[in-house]
């Protein structure tokens, strides 16, 4: 990547990316998410500072984030599964439809304007946050996980939207499971098993979508910055078990409020970006 910065400036950028990796990994473990909601805006600002073309800046942020959250989601899944918090039956049922949704999302991303990614966050995140802020423990859609094909259709939508948002799908899966009587801890743990299904094919899809693009910065493979990923992955993997440990020690309501605040902040961040350009 041609930064155009001094050695000190480059060191500051690498430190900022490493710090973002710590936050990303912690949130991945805490909420069962990929952490892309934090990482995408961080990467977007870094790519702006180093002069990445506006036309592909958001694509680069989303693609690089997906690549980064591959090891983070795998680490988070491992930590939650070790604590017995993952419903593997649900994970297996969702695997194929989520993969299909990721493929569809990658195809759309290859031809979409960067504002599409931001609008998906602005619209979807507050809806999920509202459930966690105002929802009551008594709110239920049922007592059993939906039968086929309804869960599979939901998985298809989760894969599609999560790819455009560059998240591990945890917000959607956790919301669904809590509405069907699972605890927030069970929801977070099971959601962590969905992350790798989205991150791995999603990252590959963004590599394909951007392969050979004339505006790519140096050190990129399609819409994935290898330099950015190398700076972030070690710290994000390190911090994921910390978040998982905290999640299993919090009350249901505390975790719900924290999750809702996280979603709201990210949605506002992208709304401001859209309004101010």
N, C-alpha and C positions, 0 to 999 in steps of 0.2 A: 504494500500500500504506500503510495507516494504521499507522505504526510505533509511535507513542506515545513516541518517543525524542527527546532533545535533538538539536540540530544536530551536536554532537560525537559523539553515539551513532550517528547516521545515517552520519556520515563513517567511523566505525570499521567499521560493517557493510559499507559499500561497499568499503572497503579489504580486508576479509576476503573478500568475494566476488571481488574482482579478483585477490587472491592465490590463491584457489581456482581461478580461471581459468587462472593460470599453471601450476599443478600439473596441472590437467585437460589442457591443451594438450600439456604435456611428455609425459604418460603416453599420450596419444593417438598421438603420434609414436613413442614408445619401444616400445609394445606393439601398435600397430595397432588400438587400441580407441577407443571414444568418450570415455572418461574419466568416464562416469557413475558408476562405482564410487566415485570420490572425490567427485564433485559432489553426488550424492544425499544422503549423510550431512551434507555441509556445508549444503546448502539446507534439509534437514530441521531442523537446529538453528537456522538463521536464521529460518525460518518459525515455529518454536516461540517464539523470543525476541520476535518481533513480533506474536504472538498469533493466528496462523492456526489455525482450528478443527482439533482433533485428527482429526476424521472425514475431512478432506480434506488433511491436512498431507502425508502420504506421496504422495498423488496429485499435489499441487502440486510436490513435490520431483522426482518422476519425470518429470512433464510438462515442467517448466521445464528439467530436465537434457537431455531429448531435444531441446528447441528449441535449447539452447546448443550441443550437440554436432553440430548440422547443419553450421555453418561449420568447426568443428574437424575433423570427419571428412573433409570435402571438402579441407581444407588438408593433412591427414595423407596422404590418398590421392594428392594431387598430388605431395607430397614423395617418397613411396615409388615412384610411377610414374616420376618423373624419374630415379630411381636404378636402374630396370629390375627392381624387386623385386615387381611385380604380375603374376600369371597371369590375364590378362583372359579366357581361356577358362573358367576356374573361376568368375570373377565373373559372366560372362554366364549360365552355366548356373544359378547360384543366384538370379538376380535375381527371376524370377517367383515361385518358391516362398517366398522370403524375404518378398516383399511380401504374399503371402497370409497368412503367419504373423503379420506385423505387424498386419494388419487384424483377425485373430482375437484377438490379444493386446489390442488397443485396445478391442474389444467386451467382453472379460472385465474389463478394468480399469475400465470405466464403472460396473460394478455390484459390484465387489469391495471387501472391507474392506482397510484399509491394511496389515494384518499379512500378507496374501498376498504382497505385494511383498518383504517382509523374509524370509519363509520361503523364497521362491525363491532368494534370495541365500545363505541359510544352508545349503540343501541342495546347490545346484549348484556353488557356488564351490569348496568343499573337494575335490570330486571332480576338478575340473579341476586344482586345485593339486597334488593327489597325483600326477598324471601328470608334472608338471614337476619335482616334488621327487624322486620315486623312479623315474621312467621312465628307461630306458636308450636309448642311441642305436640299439641293435639291435632295440628294440621296433617291430614293424611289423604292420599289418593287411593290408598288400599293398604292391606297388610302383607301382601305377597308381591314379589317382583313380577312385573307384567309378563304375560305369556307371549310366545311367538305369534305374529311377527312384530308386535308393538315394541318390544325392547330392541329388536334388531333395527327397526326403522329409526328409533331414537339414536342408536349407535351410528347409523349412517349420517344423521344430521350433526352429531357430536364431532365425528371425524372431519366433516366438511368445514364447519364453523371454526373448530379448533385449529385447523391448518391455517386459515386466514388470520386468526388471532395469534398464532404462534404460542399456544399454551398446550399443556398436556391433557386437556379435557377434564381435569379434576373438578373444576367448578360445576360443570354440567352433571357429571356422574354423582358427585357428592349431593347436589340438590335433589336429584332423582331418588337416590337411595334413602335420604332422610324423609322424603315425602311418602316412602313406602315402609316406614317404621324402623329403619336402621338408625343406630346412633351416629352422631357426627364423626366419632372416631372410626367406626366401621366404614362410613362413607368415605372419609379421607383415605383410609388404608386401601380400600378397594379401588378408589380413583387413581391411586399411585400405580396400579397395575395397568391402567389404560395409557399412561403417559408414553411408554416406549413404543406402543402401537402407532401413536400419532407422530412422535418425534422422528423415528427412524425413516419411515417412508416419506414423511414430510420433508425432511432434509434432502433426501435423494431427489424428490420432486422439484425442489427449488434449485438444486444443482443443474438438473435437466432444463428447467425453465429459463435459466440465465446463461446457459452454456454458450460461449462465443459472443456474448453481448459486447458491442464496441465500447461501452462506457464503464465496463468493470474496472475497479481499482486493482492495482497490483496485489498479488497474493490471494486472489479469489479463485474459487472453483464454482462457476455459475454464480448464483446469488448467495454464496456462502463465503465469508471472509475467513480464510484459514488462519490469518494472523490474529484476528479478533477471537476466534474460537480457542486458539492456543493460549491466549492470555486469560481466558475466563474459565475454561473447563476445570483446571486443577482446584481452584478455590471453591467452585460450585459443588464439585464432588465431595470435597472435604466437609462442607457445611451441611449437606443434606441430612445426615444422621442426627445432627443437633436439633433440627426442626422437628424430626419425627419423635425425638425424645420429649420435646416440649409439648407436642400435640397430645401425647398420651398422658400428660400430667395436668392438662387444663380441663376445666368444666365445659360442658356442652355449650352453655350460653356464652362463655368467654371466647370460645373458638368461633362461634357463629358471628359475634360482633366483630372480631378481628378479621374474619373472612369478608364480611360485608364492607368494612372500611377499606380493605385492600382493593376490592373490585371498584369501589366508588372513586378512589384516588386515581386509578389507572384510566377510568372512563373520562374523568375530568381533564386529565393530562392530554388525552387525544382530542377532546372537544376544543380545548384552548388552541391546540395546534391547528385544527381545521379552521377556527374562526380567525386566528391571527395570520394564518398562512405560513 
